[in-house]
Amino acid sequence: MSTTEIQYRHVRRDLIQDGQLVKANNGGVTFAISADKRWYDLPADHELQVGVAVCSDADNFCYERGRAIATGRLKQNRCVTVSVQALREMAVNGCTDSSLAHLRAALSV
């Protein structure tokens, strides 16, 4: 990847269902990341400006809608600063209530 392009990362909430960890069909977050190399190849402490779409817990998660909202915010410079490490942790651990609250608060500023 040699030119800047938009990359996406979708993160869903984790649920315990019948004693098993599963991904929720509702809620979640979509990140639109503008970078000239793969974001996960960057150093952990590198900070990225990302467009974010937070799906309501009452709505079904939709990749297409999340990408459209997150991309629009990125292009309008309505960004949130997120470290590569935080993105990695959310990708592995899913969205927690505290990470969602933090993102919602950052978006309302």
C-alpha positions in Angstrom: 0.0 0.0 0.0 1.8 3.1 -1.2 -0.9 5.7 -1.5 -3.2 7.0 1.2 -6.5 5.1 1.2 -9.3 4.5 3.6 -9.1 1.3 5.6 -12.0 0.0 7.8 -12.2 -1.8 11.0 -15.5 -3.1 12.4 -15.7 -4.0 16.0 -18.8 -5.7 17.5 -19.8 -6.1 21.1 -19.2 -9.4 22.8 -22.0 -11.3 24.6 -22.2 -14.4 26.7 -25.0 -16.5 25.3 -25.7 -20.0 26.6 -22.3 -19.9 28.3 -20.4 -19.1 25.2 -18.8 -15.8 24.0 -20.5 -14.6 20.8 -20.5 -11.4 18.8 -23.7 -9.3 19.1 -25.8 -8.6 16.1 -26.6 -5.2 17.4 -24.4 -2.3 18.5 -20.7 -2.0 17.6 -18.3 0.5 16.1 -16.9 1.1 12.6 -13.6 3.0 12.2 -12.6 4.7 8.9 -8.8 5.0 9.0 -6.8 7.1 6.5 -3.2 5.9 6.3 -0.5 5.3 3.7 0.3 1.9 5.1 -1.7 -0.7 7.0 -2.7 0.7 10.4 -1.9 -2.5 12.2 1.7 -2.3 11.0 2.3 1.0 12.7 3.9 1.3 16.1 1.5 0.7 19.1 1.9 4.2 20.4 1.2 5.8 17.0 -2.0 7.9 17.1 -4.5 8.0 14.2 -7.2 10.4 13.3 -10.2 8.2 12.5 -13.8 8.7 11.5 -16.1 6.7 13.9 -19.6 5.4 13.6 -21.1 4.0 16.8 -24.2 1.7 16.2 -26.9 2.0 18.7 -27.4 -1.1 20.9 -31.0 -1.1 19.7 -30.1 -1.3 16.0 -28.7 -4.2 14.0 -25.1 -3.8 13.0 -24.7 -2.9 9.3 -21.3 -2.8 7.7 -22.4 -0.6 4.8 -24.1 2.0 6.9 -21.2 2.1 9.4 -18.7 2.6 6.6 -20.7 5.4 5.1 -21.1 7.3 8.4 -17.4 6.8 9.5 -16.1 7.8 6.0 -18.3 11.0 6.1 -16.9 12.0 9.5 -13.4 11.3 8.3 -13.8 13.4 5.2 -15.5 16.2 7.2 -12.5 16.1 9.7 -14.9 15.2 12.5 -12.3 12.7 13.8 -11.4 11.0 17.0 -7.8 10.4 18.0 -7.2 6.7 18.7 -3.9 4.9 19.3 -2.9 1.9 17.2 -2.8 -0.1 20.5 -6.4 0.9 21.4 -7.6 -0.3 18.0 -5.7 -3.5 18.3 -7.2 -4.1 21.7 -10.7 -3.4 20.5 -10.2 -5.7 17.5 -9.2 -8.6 19.8 -11.4 -7.9 22.8 -14.5 -6.4 21.1 -16.3 -3.3 22.3 -16.7 -2.8 26.0 -19.2 -0.5 27.6 -16.4 1.8 28.7 -14.8 1.9 25.2 -18.2 2.7 23.7 -18.9 5.4 26.3 -15.5 7.0 25.6 -16.1 7.0 21.8 -19.6 8.5 22.2 -18.3 11.2 24.4 -15.5 12.0 21.9 -18.0 12.2 19.1 -20.3 14.6 20.9 -17.5 17.2 21.3 
